[in-house]
Amino acid sequence: MVTATDNAGNSVSYTLRLVYNGYTYDAETNTYTVSTAKGLQAWAKEAQSNPSLNCPLADNITLPEVADNESNWTTVGNFTGTFDGNGKTITGLTCTGGLFGEIGSGGIVQNLKLEDVMITEGGMVGAIAGKNSGTVTGCSVQGSVSGNSDNGVGGIVGYNNGNSTVTGCSMEGTVTNSTFYVGGIVGQNNGGSVINCHSSAAITGTAGVGGVVGRQYGTNAKVIASSSTGDVTATRTEKDSKAGGVVGFSNGGDIICCYATGDISGKSSSVGGVVGTNSNNVVACYYANGNISGDNAVGGVVGENRRDGIITACYWSDYVGNGIGTGATNVSEATKVDGDWTEAVSKMNSVLADYDWQWTIESPNTLPTLKKKETN
């Protein structure tokens, strides 16, 4: 706020808004409103030293083309402000790590579309953020995300940390990691929540490979109402693959009302339509319409179910083996469906009373879809 005196000698206050080529700056709200590539890059430069600097997009933006192995973006680290895409699209993002190196606690990235992305190496790799300790919501990504990191490579977020959330996001294209833990949405989910997300991307890694999340752990971790329709491939041969249509390796938290329909393959063991290796709760999930392959511990729902793994009201079809590949203790229900999904939908919904989602089908021989429960 700036105070000045008018021609009559009266004291007046006004907000300082500076207008530049491609953006405006509002000092009172600590905000760059961006409409061009130069404006976006100017915000990114300033955000390096002012990580709470907000940025709403006012227009679609195309970043400049660059040669192979070059970058057109300076990744923003430990961002604690709000980046609001306003439904706009950034096209051609090419960099290491992602749009953000880290979204810090309280940071928000929302309503953003990324198209034709090319994200490569980084400690943690995701098109939106390498690491998320805040909130990512309503974002979609199309393109290629690849890395070489045991910390996690994901289409949206590489490493989802603590009480962080990734909600209503989608990925289309390819996600690859030359080592462990890669997922269509999140590479590693450590105690965070992944809700209402979808990946149609092809996912490839050595082990801990999932259509939605590569590895999940931590007591409060959750994957809810999320799905994958892309193929999932784990290439490790000397040990278990831990490849799953939804989550590759779950050793903590819950997986609730999720599904997968792509081909799931592992070069060794622990391959499942929903989860490759499971040590926790899998509730009201299903797998259908694809091929599942591995050397052993292969299941229509879970490949390897460890001691603390509990499977409740889960279903599979189009796979000739068992629902649980090995270690099927503590299993409440894992049932094969031959055509008619009516009973499966009824039983899955019966265990979702405390959740905001329910399954529905248009006819008995169609696959169930999710919808949000109506509230009064």
C-alpha atoms as a printed R data frame, in Angstrom:
    type eleno elety resid chain resno       x       y       z
1   ATOM     1    CA   MET     A     1   0.000   0.000   0.000
2   ATOM     2    CA   VAL     A     2   1.338   3.408  -1.011
3   ATOM     3    CA   THR     A     3   0.219   6.704   0.574
4   ATOM     4    CA   ALA     A     4   0.301   9.997  -1.359
5   ATOM     5    CA   THR     A     5  -1.310  13.430  -1.408
6   ATOM     6    CA   ASP     A     6  -3.776  14.490  -4.092
7   ATOM     7    CA   ASN     A     7  -4.073  17.972  -5.683
8   ATOM     8    CA   ALA     A     8  -6.406  19.112  -2.911
9   ATOM     9    CA   GLY     A     9  -3.907  18.159  -0.220
10  ATOM    10    CA   ASN     A    10  -5.808  15.058   0.875
11  ATOM    11    CA   SER     A    11  -3.956  11.886   1.894
12  ATOM    12    CA   VAL     A    12  -4.872   8.921  -0.313
13  ATOM    13    CA   SER     A    13  -3.749   5.282  -0.363
14  ATOM    14    CA   TYR     A    14  -3.525   2.957  -3.295
15  ATOM    15    CA   THR     A    15  -2.141  -0.494  -4.112
16  ATOM    16    CA   LEU     A    16   1.105  -0.615  -6.046
17  ATOM    17    CA   ARG     A    17   0.722  -2.659  -9.204
18  ATOM    18    CA   LEU     A    18   3.640  -2.672 -11.598
19  ATOM    19    CA   VAL     A    19   2.967  -3.643 -15.226
20  ATOM    20    CA   TYR     A    20   5.739  -5.328 -17.195
21  ATOM    21    CA   ASN     A    21   6.025  -7.184 -20.485
22  ATOM    22    CA   GLY     A    22   4.164 -10.419 -19.794
23  ATOM    23    CA   TYR     A    23   3.186  -9.967 -16.165
24  ATOM    24    CA   THR     A    24   1.896  -7.608 -13.527
25  ATOM    25    CA   TYR     A    25   3.192  -7.438  -9.970
26  ATOM    26    CA   ASP     A    26   0.933  -6.695  -7.007
27  ATOM    27    CA   ALA     A    27   3.102  -5.842  -4.009
28  ATOM    28    CA   GLU     A    28   0.246  -6.013  -1.517
29  ATOM    29    CA   THR     A    29  -0.661  -9.611  -2.373
30  ATOM    30    CA   ASN     A    30   2.887 -10.696  -3.323
31  ATOM    31    CA   THR     A    31   1.617 -11.866  -6.718
32  ATOM    32    CA   TYR     A    32   2.873 -12.052 -10.280
33  ATOM    33    CA   THR     A    33  -0.036 -12.429 -12.716
34  ATOM    34    CA   VAL     A    34   1.571 -14.001 -15.779
35  ATOM    35    CA   SER     A    35   0.465 -14.090 -19.434
36  ATOM    36    CA   THR     A    36   3.627 -14.890 -21.473
37  ATOM    37    CA   ALA     A    37   6.647 -17.193 -21.402
38  ATOM    38    CA   LYS     A    38   8.927 -14.257 -20.518
39  ATOM    39    CA   GLY     A    39   6.605 -13.319 -17.692
40  ATOM    40    CA   LEU     A    40   6.600 -16.895 -16.369
41  ATOM    41    CA   GLN     A    41  10.383 -17.076 -16.489
42  ATOM    42    CA   ALA     A    42  10.618 -13.714 -14.723
43  ATOM    43    CA   TRP     A    43   8.383 -15.093 -11.942
44  ATOM    44    CA   ALA     A    44  10.530 -18.236 -11.670
45  ATOM    45    CA   LYS     A    45  13.694 -16.150 -11.309
46  ATOM    46    CA   GLU     A    46  12.149 -13.975  -8.595
47  ATOM    47    CA   ALA     A    47  10.657 -17.017  -6.796
48  ATOM    48    CA   GLN     A    48  14.161 -18.409  -6.211
49  ATOM    49    CA   SER     A    49  14.656 -15.765  -3.520
50  ATOM    50    CA   ASN     A    50  10.960 -15.218  -2.706
51  ATOM    51    CA   PRO     A    51   9.448 -18.744  -2.584
52  ATOM    52    CA   SER     A    52   6.079 -17.471  -1.313
53  ATOM    53    CA   LEU     A    53   5.574 -15.388  -4.473
54  ATOM    54    CA   ASN     A    54   2.132 -16.271  -5.844
55  ATOM    55    CA   CYS     A    55   1.540 -16.823  -9.558
56  ATOM    56    CA   PRO     A    56  -1.847 -17.043 -11.303
57  ATOM    57    CA   LEU     A    57  -1.803 -17.610 -15.068
58  ATOM    58    CA   ALA     A    58  -3.819 -15.209 -17.197
59  ATOM    59    CA   ASP     A    59  -3.274 -16.988 -20.521
60  ATOM    60    CA   ASN     A    60  -1.936 -20.167 -22.120
61  ATOM    61    CA   ILE     A    61   1.854 -20.171 -22.369
62  ATOM    62    CA   THR     A    62   4.236 -21.903 -24.768
63  ATOM    63    CA   LEU     A    63   7.831 -22.109 -23.594
64  ATOM    64    CA   PRO     A    64  10.598 -21.718 -26.219
65  ATOM    65    CA   GLU     A    65  11.888 -24.816 -27.992
66  ATOM    66    CA   VAL     A    66  15.385 -25.943 -27.021
67  ATOM    67    CA   ALA     A    67  17.934 -28.387 -28.398
68  ATOM    68    CA   ASP     A    68  18.321 -31.889 -26.996
69  ATOM    69    CA   ASN     A    69  19.726 -32.006 -23.452
70  ATOM    70    CA   GLU     A    70  19.008 -28.324 -22.938
71  ATOM    71    CA   SER     A    71  16.422 -26.739 -20.630
72  ATOM    72    CA   ASN     A    72  13.930 -23.898 -21.037
73  ATOM    73    CA   TRP     A    73  13.051 -23.700 -17.363
74  ATOM    74    CA   THR     A    74  14.641 -22.824 -14.014
75  ATOM    75    CA   THR     A    75  13.044 -25.184 -11.501
76  ATOM    76    CA   VAL     A    76  11.585 -23.422  -8.466
77  ATOM    77    CA   GLY     A    77  12.613 -24.926  -5.113
78  ATOM    78    CA   ASN     A    78  10.725 -25.064  -1.775
79  ATOM    79    CA   PHE     A    79   7.733 -23.115  -3.086
80  ATOM    80    CA   THR     A    80   5.329 -21.997  -0.328
81  ATOM    81    CA   GLY     A    81   2.970 -19.704  -2.262
82  ATOM    82    CA   THR     A    82   0.027 -20.476  -4.556
83  ATOM    83    CA   PHE     A    83   0.506 -21.248  -8.235
84  ATOM    84    CA   ASP     A    84  -2.929 -21.168  -9.870
85  ATOM    85    CA   GLY     A    85  -3.094 -22.330 -13.473
86  ATOM    86    CA   ASN     A    86  -6.691 -21.104 -13.756
87  ATOM    87    CA   GLY     A    87  -7.281 -23.962 -16.203
88  ATOM    88    CA   LYS     A    88  -4.587 -22.629 -18.544
89  ATOM    89    CA   THR     A    89  -1.906 -24.696 -20.288
90  ATOM    90    CA   ILE     A    90   1.874 -24.476 -20.228
91  ATOM    91    CA   THR     A    91   3.252 -26.195 -23.341
92  ATOM    92    CA   GLY     A    92   6.771 -27.463 -23.945
93  ATOM    93    CA   LEU     A    93   8.229 -27.560 -20.426
94  ATOM    94    CA   THR     A    94  11.706 -29.116 -20.806
95  ATOM    95    CA   CYS     A    95  13.912 -29.430 -17.736
96  ATOM    96    CA   THR     A    96  15.388 -31.660 -15.056
97  ATOM    97    CA   GLY     A    97  13.346 -32.462 -11.954
98  ATOM    98    CA   GLY     A    98  10.058 -30.734 -12.795
99  ATOM    99    CA   LEU     A    99   8.231 -27.397 -12.731
100 ATOM   100    CA   PHE     A   100   8.978 -27.251  -8.997
101 ATOM   101    CA   GLY     A   101  11.887 -28.880  -7.246
102 ATOM   102    CA   GLU     A   102   9.836 -28.941  -4.055
103 ATOM   103    CA   ILE     A   103   6.439 -27.656  -2.959
104 ATOM   104    CA   GLY     A   104   6.900 -26.781   0.691
105 ATOM   105    CA   SER     A   105   4.427 -27.026   3.555
106 ATOM   106    CA   GLY     A   106   1.555 -24.650   2.767
107 ATOM   107    CA   GLY     A   107   2.462 -24.452  -0.902
108 ATOM   108    CA   ILE     A   108  -0.335 -25.013  -3.437
109 ATOM   109    CA   VAL     A   109  -0.243 -25.810  -7.151
110 ATOM   110    CA   GLN     A   110  -3.687 -26.055  -8.705
111 ATOM   111    CA   ASN     A   111  -5.778 -26.070 -11.888
112 ATOM   112    CA   LEU     A   112  -2.777 -26.375 -14.199
113 ATOM   113    CA   LYS     A   113  -2.277 -28.235 -17.484
114 ATOM   114    CA   LEU     A   114   1.162 -29.217 -18.763
115 ATOM   115    CA   GLU     A   115   1.434 -30.469 -22.345
116 ATOM   116    CA   ASP     A   116   4.379 -31.795 -24.364
117 ATOM   117    CA   VAL     A   117   6.582 -31.964 -21.287
118 ATOM   118    CA   MET     A   118  10.044 -33.512 -21.308
119 ATOM   119    CA   ILE     A   119  11.202 -34.021 -17.730
120 ATOM   120    CA   THR     A   120  14.496 -35.793 -17.087
121 ATOM   121    CA   GLU     A   121  17.068 -36.481 -14.377
122 ATOM   122    CA   GLY     A   122  16.798 -35.177 -10.831
123 ATOM   123    CA   GLY     A   123  17.049 -36.295  -7.201
124 ATOM   124    CA   MET     A   124  13.276 -36.688  -7.168
125 ATOM   125    CA   VAL     A   125  11.391 -36.321 -10.451
126 ATOM   126    CA   GLY     A   126   7.817 -35.284 -11.251
127 ATOM   127    CA   ALA     A   127   6.357 -33.015 -13.922
128 ATOM   128    CA   ILE     A   128   4.659 -30.794 -11.334
129 ATOM   129    CA   ALA     A   129   7.152 -31.326  -8.507
130 ATOM   130    CA   GLY     A   130  10.084 -33.519  -7.593
131 ATOM   131    CA   LYS     A   131   8.928 -33.443  -3.946
132 ATOM   132    CA   ASN     A   132   5.581 -32.367  -2.524
133 ATOM   133    CA   SER     A   133   5.057 -31.364   1.102
134 ATOM   134    CA   GLY     A   134   2.011 -29.234   0.286
135 ATOM   135    CA   THR     A   135  -0.985 -29.553  -2.052
136 ATOM   136    CA   VAL     A   136  -1.242 -30.425  -5.734
137 ATOM   137    CA   THR     A   137  -4.802 -30.418  -7.034
138 ATOM   138    CA   GLY     A   138  -6.603 -30.375 -10.372
139 ATOM   139    CA   CYS     A   139  -3.449 -30.721 -12.484
140 ATOM   140    CA   SER     A   140  -2.960 -32.713 -15.696
141 ATOM   141    CA   VAL     A   141   0.237 -33.668 -17.495
142 ATOM   142    CA   GLN     A   142   0.865 -34.990 -21.006
143 ATOM   143    CA   GLY     A   143   4.316 -36.002 -22.164
144 ATOM   144    CA   SER     A   144   7.424 -37.829 -20.963
145 ATOM   145    CA   VAL     A   145   8.799 -38.019 -17.424
146 ATOM   146    CA   SER     A   146  11.980 -39.990 -16.796
147 ATOM   147    CA   GLY     A   147  14.620 -40.255 -14.112
148 ATOM   148    CA   ASN     A   148  17.233 -42.280 -12.320
149 ATOM   149    CA   SER     A   149  16.305 -41.956  -8.662
150 ATOM   150    CA   ASP     A   150  15.588 -44.351  -5.787
151 ATOM   151    CA   ASN     A   151  13.714 -41.429  -4.186
152 ATOM   152    CA   GLY     A   152  10.885 -41.683  -6.704
153 ATOM   153    CA   VAL     A   153   9.814 -40.743 -10.206
154 ATOM   154    CA   GLY     A   154   6.149 -39.887 -10.823
155 ATOM   155    CA   GLY     A   155   4.089 -38.390 -13.609
156 ATOM   156    CA   ILE     A   156   2.844 -35.656 -11.263
157 ATOM   157    CA   VAL     A   157   5.062 -35.861  -8.136
158 ATOM   158    CA   GLY     A   158   8.244 -37.808  -7.500
159 ATOM   159    CA   TYR     A   159   8.053 -37.992  -3.689
160 ATOM   160    CA   ASN     A   160   4.848 -37.181  -1.774
161 ATOM   161    CA   ASN     A   161   5.831 -36.359   1.786
162 ATOM   162    CA   GLY     A   162   4.071 -36.387   5.160
163 ATOM   163    CA   ASN     A   163   0.575 -34.863   5.215
164 ATOM   164    CA   SER     A   164   0.808 -33.704   1.607
165 ATOM   165    CA   THR     A   165  -1.990 -34.318  -0.899
166 ATOM   166    CA   VAL     A   166  -2.276 -34.974  -4.619
167 ATOM   167    CA   THR     A   167  -5.915 -34.800  -5.708
168 ATOM   168    CA   GLY     A   168  -7.828 -34.762  -8.984
169 ATOM   169    CA   CYS     A   169  -4.708 -35.114 -11.147
170 ATOM   170    CA   SER     A   170  -4.027 -37.075 -14.333
171 ATOM   171    CA   MET     A   171  -1.068 -38.257 -16.393
172 ATOM   172    CA   GLU     A   172  -0.873 -39.252 -20.075
173 ATOM   173    CA   GLY     A   173   2.268 -40.390 -21.890
174 ATOM   174    CA   THR     A   174   5.236 -42.284 -20.401
175 ATOM   175    CA   VAL     A   175   6.868 -42.404 -16.977
176 ATOM   176    CA   THR     A   176  10.152 -44.292 -16.589
177 ATOM   177    CA   ASN     A   177  12.775 -44.789 -13.908
178 ATOM   178    CA   SER     A   178  16.005 -46.674 -14.488
179 ATOM   179    CA   THR     A   179  15.943 -47.745 -10.836
180 ATOM   180    CA   PHE     A   180  13.286 -48.243  -8.079
181 ATOM   181    CA   TYR     A   181   9.893 -46.653  -7.350
182 ATOM   182    CA   VAL     A   182   8.008 -45.181 -10.248
183 ATOM   183    CA   GLY     A   183   4.294 -44.417 -10.565
184 ATOM   184    CA   GLY     A   184   1.906 -42.831 -13.023
185 ATOM   185    CA   ILE     A   185   0.965 -40.175 -10.464
186 ATOM   186    CA   VAL     A   186   3.475 -40.467  -7.574
187 ATOM   187    CA   GLY     A   187   6.790 -42.315  -7.358
188 ATOM   188    CA   GLN     A   188   6.867 -42.674  -3.559
189 ATOM   189    CA   ASN     A   189   3.991 -41.799  -1.235
190 ATOM   190    CA   ASN     A   190   5.342 -41.454   2.306
191 ATOM   191    CA   GLY     A   191   2.369 -40.792   4.579
192 ATOM   192    CA   GLY     A   192   0.569 -38.563   2.067
193 ATOM   193    CA   SER     A   193  -2.748 -38.872   0.246
194 ATOM   194    CA   VAL     A   194  -3.390 -39.546  -3.443
195 ATOM   195    CA   ILE     A   195  -7.099 -39.100  -4.170
196 ATOM   196    CA   ASN     A   196  -9.221 -39.182  -7.340
197 ATOM   197    CA   CYS     A   197  -6.246 -39.408  -9.695
198 ATOM   198    CA   HIS     A   198  -5.931 -41.243 -13.013
199 ATOM   199    CA   SER     A   199  -3.028 -42.346 -15.184
200 ATOM   200    CA   SER     A   200  -3.196 -43.683 -18.711
201 ATOM   201    CA   ALA     A   201   0.593 -43.545 -19.020
202 ATOM   202    CA   ALA     A   202   2.897 -46.474 -19.719
203 ATOM   203    CA   ILE     A   203   4.998 -47.000 -16.578
204 ATOM   204    CA   THR     A   204   8.419 -48.694 -16.593
205 ATOM   205    CA   GLY     A   205  11.032 -49.229 -13.887
206 ATOM   206    CA   THR     A   206  13.188 -51.912 -12.309
207 ATOM   207    CA   ALA     A   207  11.020 -52.631  -9.220
208 ATOM   208    CA   GLY     A   208   8.339 -50.927  -7.154
209 ATOM   209    CA   VAL     A   209   6.387 -49.994 -10.266
210 ATOM   210    CA   GLY     A   210   2.728 -48.934 -10.028
211 ATOM   211    CA   GLY     A   211   0.112 -47.516 -12.342
212 ATOM   212    CA   VAL     A   212  -0.720 -44.834  -9.766
213 ATOM   213    CA   VAL     A   213   1.981 -45.070  -7.045
214 ATOM   214    CA   GLY     A   214   5.293 -46.908  -7.155
215 ATOM   215    CA   ARG     A   215   5.815 -47.380  -3.427
216 ATOM   216    CA   GLN     A   216   3.549 -46.435  -0.528
217 ATOM   217    CA   TYR     A   217   4.515 -46.444   3.146
218 ATOM   218    CA   GLY     A   218   3.746 -44.621   6.381
219 ATOM   219    CA   THR     A   219   0.767 -45.188   8.696
220 ATOM   220    CA   ASN     A   220  -1.375 -42.370   7.293
221 ATOM   221    CA   ALA     A   221  -0.608 -42.976   3.610
222 ATOM   222    CA   LYS     A   222  -3.654 -43.383   1.347
223 ATOM   223    CA   VAL     A   223  -4.500 -44.013  -2.274
224 ATOM   224    CA   ILE     A   224  -8.251 -43.502  -2.729
225 ATOM   225    CA   ALA     A   225 -10.558 -43.509  -5.756
226 ATOM   226    CA   SER     A   226  -7.656 -43.625  -8.199
227 ATOM   227    CA   SER     A   227  -7.018 -45.678 -11.315
228 ATOM   228    CA   SER     A   228  -4.633 -46.693 -14.068
229 ATOM   229    CA   THR     A   229  -5.404 -47.834 -17.613
230 ATOM   230    CA   GLY     A   230  -1.810 -47.885 -18.852
231 ATOM   231    CA   ASP     A   231   0.653 -50.776 -18.981
232 ATOM   232    CA   VAL     A   232   2.980 -51.359 -16.027
233 ATOM   233    CA   THR     A   233   6.365 -53.067 -16.512
234 ATOM   234    CA   ALA     A   234   9.030 -53.994 -13.937
235 ATOM   235    CA   THR     A   235  12.321 -55.162 -15.432
236 ATOM   236    CA   ARG     A   236  14.300 -56.482 -12.443
237 ATOM   237    CA   THR     A   237  15.166 -60.195 -12.794
238 ATOM   238    CA   GLU     A   238  17.306 -61.081  -9.779
239 ATOM   239    CA   LYS     A   239  14.696 -60.217  -7.085
240 ATOM   240    CA   ASP     A   240  10.936 -59.644  -6.840
241 ATOM   241    CA   SER     A   241   9.432 -57.137  -9.259
242 ATOM   242    CA   LYS     A   242   6.811 -55.535  -7.013
243 ATOM   243    CA   ALA     A   243   4.656 -54.473  -9.958
244 ATOM   244    CA   GLY     A   244   0.989 -53.524  -9.511
245 ATOM   245    CA   GLY     A   245  -1.770 -51.948 -11.545
246 ATOM   246    CA   VAL     A   246  -2.421 -49.367  -8.816
247 ATOM   247    CA   VAL     A   247   0.533 -49.641  -6.374
248 ATOM   248    CA   GLY     A   248   3.744 -51.567  -6.935
249 ATOM   249    CA   PHE     A   249   4.880 -51.944  -3.312
250 ATOM   250    CA   SER     A   250   2.617 -51.118  -0.363
251 ATOM   251    CA   ASN     A   251   4.153 -51.529   3.082
252 ATOM   252    CA   GLY     A   252   2.008 -48.983   4.908
253 ATOM   253    CA   GLY     A   253  -1.279 -47.093   4.582
254 ATOM   254    CA   ASP     A   254  -4.473 -47.965   2.701
255 ATOM   255    CA   ILE     A   255  -5.556 -48.533  -0.904
256 ATOM   256    CA   ILE     A   256  -9.295 -47.944  -1.205
257 ATOM   257    CA   CYS     A   257 -11.765 -48.153  -4.123
258 ATOM   258    CA   CYS     A   258  -9.138 -48.141  -6.877
259 ATOM   259    CA   TYR     A   259  -8.879 -50.054 -10.151
260 ATOM   260    CA   ALA     A   260  -6.532 -50.932 -13.005
261 ATOM   261    CA   THR     A   261  -7.085 -52.278 -16.525
262 ATOM   262    CA   GLY     A   262  -3.683 -52.275 -18.234
263 ATOM   263    CA   ASP     A   263  -1.184 -55.087 -18.793
264 ATOM   264    CA   ILE     A   264   0.931 -55.734 -15.670
265 ATOM   265    CA   SER     A   265   4.230 -57.535 -16.142
266 ATOM   266    CA   GLY     A   266   7.263 -58.335 -14.028
267 ATOM   267    CA   LYS     A   267  10.418 -60.139 -15.046
268 ATOM   268    CA   SER     A   268  10.465 -61.963 -11.692
269 ATOM   269    CA   SER     A   269   7.892 -62.288  -8.866
270 ATOM   270    CA   SER     A   270   5.294 -60.280  -6.886
271 ATOM   271    CA   VAL     A   271   3.043 -59.044  -9.667
272 ATOM   272    CA   GLY     A   272  -0.589 -58.113  -9.030
273 ATOM   273    CA   GLY     A   273  -3.507 -56.559 -10.856
274 ATOM   274    CA   VAL     A   274  -3.976 -54.035  -8.043
275 ATOM   275    CA   VAL     A   275  -0.843 -54.366  -5.856
276 ATOM   276    CA   GLY     A   276   2.427 -56.187  -6.467
277 ATOM   277    CA   THR     A   277   3.547 -56.630  -2.842
278 ATOM   278    CA   ASN     A   278   1.145 -55.726  -0.024
279 ATOM   279    CA   SER     A   279   1.589 -55.361   3.739
280 ATOM   280    CA   ASN     A   280  -1.492 -53.314   4.578
281 ATOM   281    CA   ASN     A   281  -5.145 -52.702   3.667
282 ATOM   282    CA   VAL     A   282  -6.604 -53.103   0.197
283 ATOM   283    CA   VAL     A   283 -10.345 -52.383   0.221
284 ATOM   284    CA   ALA     A   284 -13.006 -52.505  -2.532
285 ATOM   285    CA   CYS     A   285 -10.553 -52.519  -5.456
286 ATOM   286    CA   TYR     A   286 -10.549 -54.412  -8.751
287 ATOM   287    CA   TYR     A   287  -8.527 -55.372 -11.814
288 ATOM   288    CA   ALA     A   288  -9.861 -56.271 -15.281
289 ATOM   289    CA   ASN     A   289  -9.300 -56.298 -19.036
290 ATOM   290    CA   GLY     A   290  -5.564 -56.905 -19.185
291 ATOM   291    CA   ASN     A   291  -2.797 -59.490 -18.933
292 ATOM   292    CA   ILE     A   292  -0.786 -60.182 -15.771
293 ATOM   293    CA   SER     A   293   2.548 -61.976 -16.042
294 ATOM   294    CA   GLY     A   294   5.494 -62.900 -13.831
295 ATOM   295    CA   ASP     A   295   7.579 -65.877 -12.726
296 ATOM   296    CA   ASN     A   296   5.742 -66.524  -9.428
297 ATOM   297    CA   ALA     A   297   3.666 -64.810  -6.732
298 ATOM   298    CA   VAL     A   298   1.299 -63.486  -9.393
299 ATOM   299    CA   GLY     A   299  -2.321 -62.596  -8.580
300 ATOM   300    CA   GLY     A   300  -5.396 -60.995 -10.071
301 ATOM   301    CA   VAL     A   301  -5.597 -58.646  -7.069
302 ATOM   302    CA   VAL     A   302  -2.283 -58.977  -5.162
303 ATOM   303    CA   GLY     A   303   0.893 -60.780  -6.145
304 ATOM   304    CA   GLU     A   304   2.520 -61.211  -2.731
305 ATOM   305    CA   ASN     A   305   0.386 -60.612   0.361
306 ATOM   306    CA   ARG     A   306   2.617 -60.277   3.410
307 ATOM   307    CA   ARG     A   307   1.792 -60.969   7.066
308 ATOM   308    CA   ASP     A   308  -0.066 -57.720   7.824
309 ATOM   309    CA   GLY     A   309  -1.814 -57.488   4.454
310 ATOM   310    CA   ILE     A   310  -5.617 -57.490   4.626
311 ATOM   311    CA   ILE     A   311  -7.665 -57.764   1.431
312 ATOM   312    CA   THR     A   312 -11.345 -56.811   1.744
313 ATOM   313    CA   ALA     A   313 -14.052 -57.025  -0.946
314 ATOM   314    CA   CYS     A   314 -11.676 -57.008  -3.920
315 ATOM   315    CA   TYR     A   315 -12.282 -58.522  -7.365
316 ATOM   316    CA   TRP     A   316 -10.603 -59.424 -10.619
317 ATOM   317    CA   SER     A   317 -11.449 -60.729 -14.065
318 ATOM   318    CA   ASP     A   318  -9.648 -61.772 -17.265
319 ATOM   319    CA   TYR     A   319  -6.788 -63.464 -15.401
320 ATOM   320    CA   VAL     A   320  -6.747 -67.275 -15.148
321 ATOM   321    CA   GLY     A   321  -4.741 -67.574 -11.911
322 ATOM   322    CA   ASN     A   322  -5.638 -66.870  -8.284
323 ATOM   323    CA   GLY     A   323  -6.652 -63.557  -6.809
324 ATOM   324    CA   ILE     A   324  -3.722 -63.684  -4.389
325 ATOM   325    CA   GLY     A   325  -0.466 -65.079  -5.753
326 ATOM   326    CA   THR     A   326   1.081 -66.107  -2.436
327 ATOM   327    CA   GLY     A   327   0.706 -65.544   1.303
328 ATOM   328    CA   ALA     A   328  -3.087 -65.321   1.207
329 ATOM   329    CA   THR     A   329  -3.574 -65.004   4.967
330 ATOM   330    CA   ASN     A   330  -5.872 -62.373   6.481
331 ATOM   331    CA   VAL     A   331  -7.854 -62.288   3.236
332 ATOM   332    CA   SER     A   332 -11.458 -61.352   3.784
333 ATOM   333    CA   GLU     A   333 -12.489 -61.502   0.151
334 ATOM   334    CA   ALA     A   334 -10.744 -61.679  -3.218
335 ATOM   335    CA   THR     A   335 -13.137 -63.015  -5.814
336 ATOM   336    CA   LYS     A   336 -13.073 -63.643  -9.539
337 ATOM   337    CA   VAL     A   337 -15.837 -62.115 -11.667
338 ATOM   338    CA   ASP     A   338 -17.097 -63.941 -14.740
339 ATOM   339    CA   GLY     A   339 -19.066 -61.347 -16.644
340 ATOM   340    CA   ASP     A   340 -21.638 -60.026 -14.177
341 ATOM   341    CA   TRP     A   341 -20.292 -57.322 -11.846
342 ATOM   342    CA   THR     A   342 -23.576 -56.701 -10.008
343 ATOM   343    CA   GLU     A   343 -22.730 -58.640  -6.843
344 ATOM   344    CA   ALA     A   344 -19.182 -57.304  -6.792
345 ATOM   345    CA   VAL     A   345 -20.441 -53.716  -6.888
346 ATOM   346    CA   SER     A   346 -22.886 -54.396  -4.071
347 ATOM   347    CA   LYS     A   347 -20.215 -55.921  -1.827
348 ATOM   348    CA   MET     A   348 -17.625 -53.267  -2.589
349 ATOM   349    CA   ASN     A   349 -20.115 -50.519  -1.746
350 ATOM   350    CA   SER     A   350 -21.047 -52.257   1.503
351 ATOM   351    CA   VAL     A   351 -17.532 -51.680   2.852
352 ATOM   352    CA   LEU     A   352 -17.369 -48.062   1.630
353 ATOM   353    CA   ALA     A   353 -19.979 -46.652   4.013
354 ATOM   354    CA   ASP     A   354 -17.417 -44.389   5.693
355 ATOM   355    CA   TYR     A   355 -15.978 -43.066   2.436
356 ATOM   356    CA   ASP     A   356 -17.067 -40.368  -0.015
357 ATOM   357    CA   TRP     A   357 -17.047 -42.701  -3.036
358 ATOM   358    CA   GLN     A   358 -19.149 -45.544  -4.379
359 ATOM   359    CA   TRP     A   359 -19.105 -47.903  -7.346
360 ATOM   360    CA   THR     A   360 -21.756 -47.894 -10.057
361 ATOM   361    CA   ILE     A   361 -22.377 -49.858 -13.266
362 ATOM   362    CA   GLU     A   362 -24.521 -49.112 -16.304
363 ATOM   363    CA   SER     A   363 -25.255 -52.802 -16.930
364 ATOM   364    CA   PRO     A   364 -24.127 -56.109 -15.324
365 ATOM   365    CA   ASN     A   365 -21.445 -56.838 -17.929
366 ATOM   366    CA   THR     A   366 -19.791 -53.410 -17.889
367 ATOM   367    CA   LEU     A   367 -16.936 -52.513 -15.572
368 ATOM   368    CA   PRO     A   368 -17.717 -50.511 -12.431
369 ATOM   369    CA   THR     A   369 -16.941 -46.813 -12.364
370 ATOM   370    CA   LEU     A   370 -16.533 -44.501  -9.389
371 ATOM   371    CA   LYS     A   371 -18.670 -41.567  -8.445
372 ATOM   372    CA   LYS     A   372 -18.760 -39.197  -5.500
373 ATOM   373    CA   LYS     A   373 -21.580 -39.825  -3.079
374 ATOM   374    CA   GLU     A   374 -24.298 -37.200  -3.047
375 ATOM   375    CA   THR     A   375 -24.499 -35.138   0.109
376 ATOM   376    CA   ASN     A   376 -27.493 -33.292   1.484
